[in-house]
Amino acid sequence: MSEPRAKITPHTLRQRRGGEPLVAITAYDAIMAHYADAAGVDIILVGDSVGNTALGLESTVPVTLDMIAHHTAAVARTKPRALVVADVPFAEAHFDFDHVLRSCQRLLQEAGADAVKIEGGESLAPTIARLVDAGVPVWGHTGLMPQQVKQLGRYKKFGLTPKETDQLIADARALEAAGCFALLLEMVKPAAARAVVDAVQIPVIGIGSGADCDGQILVCTDALGLTPGYVPGFVEKFADAGAAYREGLAAYTQAVRGRAFPRP
């Protein structure tokens, strides 16, 4: 019988820069976390995308710290080998440092996260550096930052101009210098993503940012074919779980109405 694989930590994850591609997926409950970990993913992100995917919200903006803590605790209870990362939700990282530290403290101590993810670039680097100094492992996030959607007015791709690419590189270097163990790069033109990867020494995990990143992340419902309606163009569906759900529930409905269930 083979030995169980060791728990992934921010330190071991950082050491895998440039090696076998890292696999990350979102999950928001114990069932999805169980199957994701059994599949061998490296990172389970309890993302604020829970708002769009599971809670019926129109964006990530209404997602609160209590919501993230609730879902993170459900994922952490499965005791996965994968690194469990909790999103720091809208505006939390922009309060005074004591408030930000308490928020991260809740996610690590109460909810059981292994690390947190924070959206932001150069302007947030000083706060992130203080968090890291306090013992909070931080996964940085730049490119498209969905928490900025009300300010942006829409979801858009970044790195389309030399100026945008230069800013992405500056943000990435600032986050690395602040102590982030990895970087999430969202919706960035592949050539610009390549420039970011070349500019830092920490793993860069992409979503909608091309194949040159050190790893990839997808929202679990997108990857499994469970998302009703619009799905981003960069997504590839790796299963049609939605069809299986529909067929199974339709069969159950028919069996009950036809008095075939429960059986004598």
C-alpha positions in Angstrom: 0.0 0.0 0.0 1.5 3.4 -1.0 2.2 6.0 1.6 -0.3 8.9 1.7 1.0 12.1 0.0 2.2 14.8 2.4 0.0 17.8 3.1 0.7 20.7 0.7 1.8 23.9 2.4 2.6 27.4 1.1 6.3 26.5 1.4 6.1 23.3 -0.6 3.8 24.9 -3.2 6.3 27.7 -3.7 9.1 25.2 -4.3 7.2 23.8 -7.2 7.7 26.9 -9.3 8.7 25.8 -12.8 8.0 22.1 -12.2 4.9 20.0 -12.8 1.9 22.4 -13.4 -0.1 23.2 -10.3 -3.8 22.4 -10.3 -6.3 24.5 -8.4 -10.1 24.4 -8.2 -12.7 26.2 -6.3 -14.9 24.3 -3.8 -17.5 25.6 -1.3 -18.6 22.5 0.6 -17.4 19.2 2.1 -18.7 17.1 -0.8 -16.9 19.0 -3.5 -13.8 19.3 -1.4 -13.8 15.5 -0.9 -13.9 14.8 -4.6 -11.4 17.5 -5.5 -8.9 16.2 -3.0 -9.4 12.7 -4.2 -8.7 13.8 -7.7 -5.3 15.1 -6.6 -5.7 18.8 -6.9 -3.0 21.0 -5.2 -5.1 23.9 -4.1 -8.7 24.2 -3.1 -9.9 27.8 -3.2 -12.9 28.8 -1.2 -13.5 31.6 -3.5 -15.9 34.6 -3.3 -17.2 33.2 -6.5 -19.5 31.2 -4.1 -21.7 34.3 -4.5 -22.3 33.7 -8.2 -22.2 29.9 -8.2 -23.9 28.8 -5.1 -25.7 31.7 -3.5 -27.6 33.2 -6.4 -25.8 36.6 -6.2 -25.0 38.7 -9.3 -21.4 39.2 -8.4 -18.8 38.6 -5.7 -19.3 42.0 -4.1 -22.1 41.0 -1.7 -20.2 38.1 -0.3 -19.3 38.7 3.3 -16.5 37.5 5.6 -19.1 35.4 7.5 -20.1 33.6 4.3 -16.5 32.8 3.4 -15.8 31.6 6.9 -18.8 29.3 6.8 -17.9 27.7 3.5 -14.2 27.5 4.4 -15.0 25.6 7.6 -17.0 23.1 5.6 -14.1 22.5 3.2 -11.5 22.4 6.0 -13.4 19.7 7.9 -12.6 17.2 5.1 -8.9 17.6 6.1 -7.7 17.6 2.5 -4.1 17.1 1.4 -4.6 20.1 -0.8 -3.9 23.6 0.4 -7.1 25.2 1.5 -7.2 28.9 0.7 -9.9 31.3 1.7 -10.8 34.5 -0.2 -10.7 37.7 1.7 -14.0 39.2 0.4 -14.9 42.7 -0.9 -13.3 45.7 0.9 -12.0 43.7 3.9 -8.3 44.2 2.9 -8.8 48.0 2.6 -9.7 48.6 6.2 -7.0 49.5 8.8 -4.4 46.8 9.5 -5.9 45.6 12.8 -9.3 44.9 11.1 -7.6 43.1 8.2 -5.5 41.0 10.6 -8.6 40.0 12.6 -10.4 39.0 9.4 -7.5 36.8 8.3 -7.2 35.5 11.9 -10.8 34.3 11.7 -10.3 32.6 8.4 -7.2 30.7 9.7 -8.2 30.1 13.3 -12.0 29.7 13.2 -12.6 28.5 9.7 -9.4 26.3 9.3 -7.9 27.8 6.2 -4.3 27.2 5.4 -3.9 30.6 3.7 -5.8 33.5 2.4 -6.1 35.1 -1.1 -6.2 38.9 -1.5 -7.1 40.8 -4.6 -4.8 43.8 -5.1 -1.5 45.0 -6.4 1.2 47.6 -5.4 -1.2 49.6 -3.2 -1.9 46.6 -1.0 1.6 45.3 -0.9 2.5 47.1 2.4 -0.6 45.5 4.1 0.2 42.1 2.8 3.8 42.4 4.0 2.5 43.1 7.5 0.2 40.1 7.3 3.0 37.8 6.2 5.1 39.2 9.0 2.2 38.2 11.4 2.3 34.7 10.1 -0.6 34.8 7.5 0.3 33.1 4.3 -1.0 35.2 1.4 -1.8 34.2 -2.2 -1.8 37.4 -4.3 -4.3 38.1 -7.0 -4.0 40.6 -9.9 -5.1 41.1 -13.4 -8.9 41.1 -13.5 -10.1 41.5 -9.9 -13.8 40.7 -9.8 -14.3 42.7 -6.5 -13.6 45.8 -8.7 -16.4 45.1 -11.1 -18.6 48.0 -10.0 -15.7 50.3 -10.5 -14.6 48.7 -13.8 -18.2 48.5 -15.1 -17.6 45.1 -16.7 -15.4 42.1 -16.6 -12.5 42.7 -19.0 -9.1 41.3 -20.1 -5.9 43.0 -19.0 -2.4 43.3 -20.5 -3.7 44.6 -23.8 -1.3 47.5 -23.9 2.3 48.0 -22.9 1.2 50.2 -20.1 -1.1 47.6 -18.7 1.5 44.9 -19.0 4.1 47.1 -17.2 1.5 47.6 -14.3 0.9 43.9 -14.1 4.6 43.3 -13.8 5.0 46.0 -11.2 2.0 44.6 -9.2 3.4 41.1 -9.4 6.9 42.1 -8.2 5.4 44.2 -5.4 3.3 41.2 -4.2 6.3 38.9 -4.4 8.4 41.3 -2.4 5.6 41.6 0.2 6.0 37.8 0.7 3.1 36.3 -1.3 3.8 32.6 -1.8 2.0 32.6 -5.2 0.2 34.8 -7.6 -3.2 34.3 -9.2 -3.4 36.0 -12.6 -6.9 36.4 -14.0 -8.0 37.3 -17.5 -4.7 38.5 -18.8 -3.5 38.4 -22.4 -1.2 35.3 -22.8 1.8 37.4 -23.9 1.4 39.7 -20.9 1.0 36.7 -18.6 4.2 35.2 -19.9 6.0 38.5 -19.1 4.6 38.4 -15.5 5.8 34.7 -15.1 9.3 35.7 -16.3 9.3 38.7 -13.9 8.8 36.8 -10.6 10.1 33.7 -8.9 6.9 32.6 -7.2 4.3 30.3 -8.9 1.8 32.1 -11.1 -1.5 30.4 -11.4 -3.7 31.5 -14.2 -7.4 31.7 -15.0 -8.1 32.8 -18.5 -4.5 33.9 -18.9 -3.0 31.3 -21.3 -0.9 28.2 -21.0 2.4 29.8 -19.9 1.5 30.1 -16.2 2.8 27.6 -13.6 -0.7 26.3 -13.0 -4.4 26.8 -13.7 -7.5 27.3 -11.7 -11.2 26.9 -12.7 -14.4 27.4 -10.8 -15.7 23.9 -10.0 -19.2 24.4 -11.4 -17.7 25.6 -14.7 -15.3 22.7 -15.0 -17.9 20.1 -14.2 -20.7 21.5 -16.5 -22.9 22.6 -13.6 -23.1 26.3 -14.4 -26.4 27.2 -15.9 -26.3 30.1 -18.4 -23.2 32.0 -19.3 -19.7 30.4 -18.9 -16.5 32.4 -19.8 -15.0 31.6 -23.1 -11.7 30.3 -21.7 -13.5 27.5 -19.7 -13.3 23.9 -20.9 -16.0 21.6 -19.6 -14.4 18.4 -18.3 -17.6 16.6 -17.3 -21.4 17.1 -17.9 -22.5 16.7 -14.3 -25.4 19.0 -15.0 -26.9 16.4 -17.4 -26.3 13.7 -14.8 -28.1 15.8 -12.1 -31.1 16.4 -14.5 -31.4 12.8 -15.5 -31.1 11.5 -11.9 -33.6 13.9 -10.5 -36.0 13.4 -13.4 -35.8 9.6 -12.8 -36.5 10.1 -9.1 -39.5 12.4 -9.9 -40.9 9.8 -12.3 -40.4 6.9 -9.9 -42.2 8.7 -7.1 -45.1 9.8 -9.3 -45.3 6.4 -10.8 -45.2 4.8 -7.4 -42.1 2.8 -8.3 -40.3 4.4 -5.4 -40.1 3.4 -2.6 -40.2 -0.3 -3.6 -42.3 -2.7 -1.4 
